[in-house]
Amino acid sequence: MKFTAQQIASLIGGRVEGDETTTVHTFAKIEEGTPGAISFLSNPKYAHYLYDTQSSIVLLNEDMKLEHPVKATLIRVKNAYESVAQLLQLYESTKPKKKGIHPLAFVSESAQIGTDCYIGAFAYIGEGVTIGNGTQVYPNTTVEDRAQVGDNCILYPHVSIYHDCRIGHRVIIHSGACIGADGFGFAPNGEGYDKIPQIGIVTIEDDVEIGANTCVDRSTMGTTIVRRGVKLDNLVQIAHNVEVDENTVMSAQVGVAGSTKIGKWCMFGGQVGVAGHITIGDKTQLGAQSGAPGSIKGNQTLLGTPPMDPTAFFRSQVIYRKLPELYKQLGELQKEVEELKKKNQ
């Protein structure tokens, strides 16, 4: 399917500079552009590629000034990154969806499967499961007894949904993710550890996306909950009884310990660690590899362990690098002081 520059500009509210009839049929990174492709430029680091790219159309921000003439037709928009996201969503929506139940899938007679669903080969749908309309369950995925999955969800291969868990509408769960495994609950008994049964569930609300090999553990009692619009990257660990509030995003290898509450619109960089039984306020931003041992008030951007203001963090890092030199100087000063004491005795 081909689109002209004018058609694309109309879809995203942009302004064409160049040939309005230029057509494209695919996407490409600006540094790997080919004729017939559309690219975008939002990061100034990639600006030099604009003048040599072979892409036919490039989306770029309204305020970007050109240093040289360009070959490509340009579409000016307020935010090129957001605009290309819109186009990619439109492109994805045009792909045909799989439908039907593969003969090698197992679907319990008591399960309720909505209309226009896809159940792939070797998928397992347990007793009393509910699958909503338009949901796709890819091969080798397991949805255990009494679990509920909403409309228009995508469960990619090897996803595991444990018994009784609740998945909302338009949820995407990537390969290897596990929803509802037991929380890490053990009580020492002098000879070892007694397992504490985890009798709660996991609730995933609407429009959540969960990355590959991410785990959301079931609660000891009640529910571990991931609220509407949350986005979890690959290899994230959400422990038992955690609550992650709306539209929070977490990058790869974030770990949140049990019974912690994460606010709305938070952003955690890669490998952030959050202790248990604390509260992180709304709109908290934690930089990569930060560690939060205690509660944090909202509307802050913090780095390090314990988290601190970025200016203080970078200053402390400068001092940290100089510690060996400072330690050596301190030792020399101590010797001088001792020598002066001996002379004055």
C-alpha positions, 0 to 999 in steps of 0.5 A: 500500500502506497501513500503520498506525502500529502496524504500522510501530512493530512493524517498527522497534521503536518506541512509538506515541503517539496513534492506533495505527490511523492509516495512511500510504502515502507519505513526506514531509519534515516541513516539506512533510508531507501527510495520509497521509504519514510524516515523521521528525525527527532534527535539532533545527533542524527541531523547530518543524515538528513542531507544524504538519506535516500528515503523519499520522505522525512518527518521532522520538527517544525523548528528545525533549521536546514543547513543544506538543501535536501533531496527528500520531501519533508513533512514538518510536524510539531513532534516527529517522534510522536508523529512516526508513532502514529503512522506505525500504529496505523501501519500495524492496524492494516496487517491482517489478524490471525483468527481461529483455533488451531487443531493442536491447541487445547481448549477446555470445554468450560472455557468461553472464547470470544469472537474473532479470536486466535488460539495457536498450536499447543496453546493451553486454555484451562477450565473456566477461562474467559477469552475476550473478543479479538484476542490472540493467543500465540502457540505454546501459551498457557492460560490456566483455570479461571483466568480472565483475558479481555478483548483485543489482547495479544499473548505472544508465544510461551506466555504463562497466565496462572490461575484466577488472574485478571487481564484487561482489554488491549493488553500486550504480553510478550514471549516468556512473560509470567503473570501470577507465579507465587510471590517470594514468601517463606518463613524461617523455621530453624531448620529451613524455610516454610513456604507461605501459600500465595493465595491472591491473584494478579490484576492487569488493567487495560492498555498495559504492555509487558515485555519479554521474560517479565514476571508479575507475582501473585499476592499473598492475599488480595491482588498484585495490581498493574494499573491502566496504561503501564508499560513494563520492559523486558526482564522486569520483576514486580513482586507480590502485593505491589501496586503500579499506578497508571501510565508508569513506565519501567525499563529493563531489569527494574525490580520492585520488592513486595508490598510497595506502591508506585505512583502514576506517571513514574519513569524508572531507568534500567536496573532500578531497584526499589525496596519493599513496603515503601511508597514512590510518589507520582511523577518520580523519575529514577535514573538507571541503576538507582536504588530506592531504600525508602519512600520518595515524594513525587515530582522529583528526578533522582539518581544514585543510591540512595537517590539524590538530586542530579546536581548533587549526584554528579558532584558526589561522583566527581569527589568519589573518583578523587577519593584515592588521591584524597586518601593519600593526601590525608595520610601525608597530612597525618604524618606531618601532624605527627611529626609536628607534635613530636617537635613540639614535645 
